[in-house]
Amino acid sequence: MKENAKLDIVTDSDVGYASLDAKLFAQQLGFSTVDQYMISIAVSELTRNILNHAGRGFLYLKSVQEGEKIGVEIIAKDNGGGIRDLEKALSDNYSTGGTMGVGLPGTKRLMDSFHIETELGVGTAVTVRKWLK
């Protein structure tokens, strides 16, 4: 299985590199082209959120296995201010940054599992998984 990776998210170009790295990571695990792009888009959304709301953070790409299932786990983590209203942040068309407001809810729809932990003044960690079909 593919090695795990930790990527620093500090600049706009890191968003692009993380998205590409995630696509290639998924490709090496055997994901279909469609799923590779879904994973890449989710990573783009998560890393853009890191930059826009925390200024910097990390992205972890991990291969995972549960019984016969093989997949990818992505953790986007920052030490920013946290999410003040998580319920609103997970609803469509809600944005605190002047965007379309599809980042977190869109990511949730693209992936097979979605978990978020956030604490005001401490930061946010979003963990998502996609399984090979």
BALOBA-1460 file (C-alpha; in Angstrom, 3 decimals):
// residues 133
<rec num="1" residu="m" x="0.000" y="0.000" z="0.000"/>
<rec num="2" residu="k" x="1.080" y="3.611" z="-0.601"/>
<rec num="3" residu="e" x="3.145" y="5.398" z="2.047"/>
<rec num="4" residu="n" x="1.364" y="7.941" z="4.179"/>
<rec num="5" residu="a" x="2.107" y="11.623" z="3.564"/>
<rec num="6" residu="k" x="2.021" y="14.839" z="5.578"/>
<rec num="7" residu="l" x="1.796" y="18.084" z="3.627"/>
<rec num="8" residu="d" x="2.299" y="21.584" z="4.994"/>
<rec num="9" residu="i" x="-0.408" y="23.996" z="3.871"/>
<rec num="10" residu="v" x="1.034" y="27.510" z="3.985"/>
<rec num="11" residu="t" x="0.614" y="29.107" z="0.547"/>
<rec num="12" residu="d" x="-1.868" y="29.100" z="-2.331"/>
<rec num="13" residu="s" x="0.399" y="26.805" z="-4.316"/>
<rec num="14" residu="d" x="0.241" y="24.247" z="-1.484"/>
<rec num="15" residu="v" x="-3.487" y="23.902" z="-2.196"/>
<rec num="16" residu="g" x="-2.744" y="22.906" z="-5.793"/>
<rec num="17" residu="y" x="0.085" y="20.568" z="-4.844"/>
<rec num="18" residu="a" x="-2.019" y="18.901" z="-2.138"/>
<rec num="19" residu="s" x="-4.860" y="18.385" z="-4.601"/>
<rec num="20" residu="l" x="-2.507" y="16.801" z="-7.137"/>
<rec num="21" residu="d" x="-0.762" y="14.689" z="-4.491"/>
<rec num="22" residu="a" x="-4.140" y="13.401" z="-3.292"/>
<rec num="23" residu="k" x="-5.154" y="12.477" z="-6.847"/>
<rec num="24" residu="l" x="-1.891" y="10.593" z="-7.401"/>
<rec num="25" residu="f" x="-2.162" y="8.942" z="-3.976"/>
<rec num="26" residu="a" x="-5.670" y="7.725" z="-4.847"/>
<rec num="27" residu="q" x="-4.501" y="6.567" z="-8.277"/>
<rec num="28" residu="q" x="-1.758" y="4.450" z="-6.698"/>
<rec num="29" residu="l" x="-4.335" y="2.858" z="-4.403"/>
<rec num="30" residu="g" x="-6.410" y="1.872" z="-7.446"/>
<rec num="31" residu="f" x="-9.261" y="4.400" z="-7.321"/>
<rec num="32" residu="s" x="-11.192" y="5.086" z="-10.522"/>
<rec num="33" residu="t" x="-10.509" y="8.342" z="-12.371"/>
<rec num="34" residu="v" x="-13.844" y="9.742" z="-11.170"/>
<rec num="35" residu="d" x="-13.044" y="8.926" z="-7.529"/>
<rec num="36" residu="q" x="-9.526" y="10.359" z="-7.924"/>
<rec num="37" residu="y" x="-11.041" y="13.687" z="-8.942"/>
<rec num="38" residu="m" x="-13.621" y="13.568" z="-6.153"/>
<rec num="39" residu="i" x="-10.807" y="13.060" z="-3.644"/>
<rec num="40" residu="s" x="-8.762" y="15.816" z="-5.281"/>
<rec num="41" residu="i" x="-11.681" y="18.265" z="-5.091"/>
<rec num="42" residu="a" x="-12.299" y="17.417" z="-1.430"/>
<rec num="43" residu="v" x="-8.633" y="18.062" z="-0.653"/>
<rec num="44" residu="s" x="-8.757" y="21.348" z="-2.543"/>
<rec num="45" residu="e" x="-11.770" y="22.470" z="-0.490"/>
<rec num="46" residu="l" x="-10.244" y="21.399" z="2.826"/>
<rec num="47" residu="t" x="-6.858" y="22.993" z="2.181"/>
<rec num="48" residu="r" x="-8.444" y="26.201" z="0.889"/>
<rec num="49" residu="n" x="-10.392" y="26.361" z="4.162"/>
<rec num="50" residu="i" x="-7.140" y="25.962" z="6.108"/>
<rec num="51" residu="l" x="-5.578" y="28.929" z="4.321"/>
<rec num="52" residu="n" x="-8.665" y="31.141" z="4.375"/>
<rec num="53" residu="h" x="-9.619" y="30.569" z="7.991"/>
<rec num="54" residu="a" x="-6.435" y="29.604" z="9.841"/>
<rec num="55" residu="g" x="-3.587" y="30.825" z="7.635"/>
<rec num="56" residu="r" x="-1.689" y="27.544" z="7.819"/>
<rec num="57" residu="g" x="-2.092" y="23.894" z="8.703"/>
<rec num="58" residu="f" x="-1.416" y="20.346" z="7.619"/>
<rec num="59" residu="l" x="-2.940" y="17.703" z="5.395"/>
<rec num="60" residu="y" x="-2.387" y="14.026" z="6.062"/>
<rec num="61" residu="l" x="-2.972" y="11.366" z="3.393"/>
<rec num="62" residu="k" x="-3.207" y="7.825" z="4.699"/>
<rec num="63" residu="s" x="-4.087" y="4.487" z="3.220"/>
<rec num="64" residu="v" x="-6.557" y="2.605" z="5.397"/>
<rec num="65" residu="q" x="-7.973" y="-0.885" z="5.497"/>
<rec num="66" residu="e" x="-11.030" y="-2.272" z="7.279"/>
<rec num="67" residu="g" x="-11.394" y="-5.970" z="6.675"/>
<rec num="68" residu="e" x="-11.469" y="-6.349" z="2.886"/>
<rec num="69" residu="k" x="-12.060" y="-2.637" z="2.251"/>
<rec num="70" residu="i" x="-9.168" y="-0.427" z="1.181"/>
<rec num="71" residu="g" x="-9.396" y="3.313" z="1.125"/>
<rec num="72" residu="v" x="-7.843" y="6.678" z="1.691"/>
<rec num="73" residu="e" x="-8.153" y="8.776" z="4.829"/>
<rec num="74" residu="i" x="-7.520" y="12.492" z="4.666"/>
<rec num="75" residu="i" x="-7.059" y="14.659" z="7.732"/>
<rec num="76" residu="a" x="-7.002" y="18.434" z="7.347"/>
<rec num="77" residu="k" x="-5.817" y="20.064" z="10.568"/>
<rec num="78" residu="d" x="-5.170" y="23.620" z="11.653"/>
<rec num="79" residu="n" x="-4.556" y="25.574" z="14.837"/>
<rec num="80" residu="g" x="-6.791" y="28.471" z="13.851"/>
<rec num="81" residu="g" x="-9.708" y="29.995" z="15.681"/>
<rec num="82" residu="g" x="-12.084" y="27.061" z="15.263"/>
<rec num="83" residu="i" x="-15.562" y="27.124" z="13.762"/>
<rec num="84" residu="r" x="-17.990" y="29.267" z="15.725"/>
<rec num="85" residu="d" x="-21.220" y="27.740" z="14.350"/>
<rec num="86" residu="l" x="-20.561" y="24.232" z="13.069"/>
<rec num="87" residu="e" x="-24.187" y="23.585" z="12.112"/>
<rec num="88" residu="k" x="-24.214" y="26.628" z="9.831"/>
<rec num="89" residu="a" x="-20.759" y="25.808" z="8.435"/>
<rec num="90" residu="l" x="-22.057" y="22.392" z="7.360"/>
<rec num="91" residu="s" x="-25.095" y="23.845" z="5.579"/>
<rec num="92" residu="d" x="-25.132" y="24.731" z="1.902"/>
<rec num="93" residu="n" x="-24.594" y="28.343" z="0.845"/>
<rec num="94" residu="y" x="-23.230" y="29.487" z="4.220"/>
<rec num="95" residu="s" x="-19.912" y="31.304" z="4.058"/>
<rec num="96" residu="t" x="-17.931" y="33.527" z="6.384"/>
<rec num="97" residu="g" x="-15.352" y="34.211" z="3.678"/>
<rec num="98" residu="g" x="-17.468" y="35.550" z="0.834"/>
<rec num="99" residu="t" x="-17.407" y="32.279" z="-1.136"/>
<rec num="100" residu="m" x="-20.267" y="30.154" z="-2.484"/>
<rec num="101" residu="g" x="-20.432" y="28.189" z="0.770"/>
<rec num="102" residu="v" x="-20.116" y="24.698" z="-0.677"/>
<rec num="103" residu="g" x="-16.739" y="23.673" z="0.818"/>
<rec num="104" residu="l" x="-17.577" y="21.573" z="3.865"/>
<rec num="105" residu="p" x="-21.012" y="20.323" z="2.762"/>
<rec num="106" residu="g" x="-19.641" y="19.583" z="-0.710"/>
<rec num="107" residu="t" x="-16.707" y="17.688" z="0.748"/>
<rec num="108" residu="k" x="-19.108" y="15.712" z="2.913"/>
<rec num="109" residu="r" x="-21.091" y="14.688" z="-0.185"/>
<rec num="110" residu="l" x="-17.972" y="13.713" z="-2.161"/>
<rec num="111" residu="m" x="-16.562" y="11.385" z="0.470"/>
<rec num="112" residu="d" x="-17.883" y="8.206" z="2.116"/>
<rec num="113" residu="s" x="-17.343" y="9.407" z="5.680"/>
<rec num="114" residu="f" x="-16.882" y="12.834" z="7.213"/>
<rec num="115" residu="h" x="-15.980" y="13.817" z="10.771"/>
<rec num="116" residu="i" x="-15.108" y="17.241" z="12.122"/>
<rec num="117" residu="e" x="-13.717" y="18.337" z="15.461"/>
<rec num="118" residu="t" x="-13.430" y="22.027" z="16.234"/>
<rec num="119" residu="e" x="-12.745" y="24.099" z="19.301"/>
<rec num="120" residu="l" x="-12.799" y="27.878" z="19.453"/>
<rec num="121" residu="g" x="-9.309" y="29.277" z="19.893"/>
<rec num="122" residu="v" x="-7.729" y="25.847" z="19.372"/>
<rec num="123" residu="g" x="-8.408" y="24.808" z="15.781"/>
<rec num="124" residu="t" x="-10.194" y="22.356" z="13.542"/>
<rec num="125" residu="a" x="-9.557" y="18.847" z="12.274"/>
<rec num="126" residu="v" x="-11.615" y="17.363" z="9.443"/>
<rec num="127" residu="t" x="-11.261" y="13.640" z="8.751"/>
<rec num="128" residu="v" x="-12.736" y="12.157" z="5.585"/>
<rec num="129" residu="r" x="-12.517" y="8.718" z="3.981"/>
<rec num="130" residu="k" x="-13.196" y="7.303" z="0.558"/>
<rec num="131" residu="w" x="-13.371" y="3.541" z="-0.066"/>
<rec num="132" residu="l" x="-12.442" y="1.647" z="-3.211"/>
<rec num="133" residu="k" x="-15.560" y="0.352" z="-4.908"/>
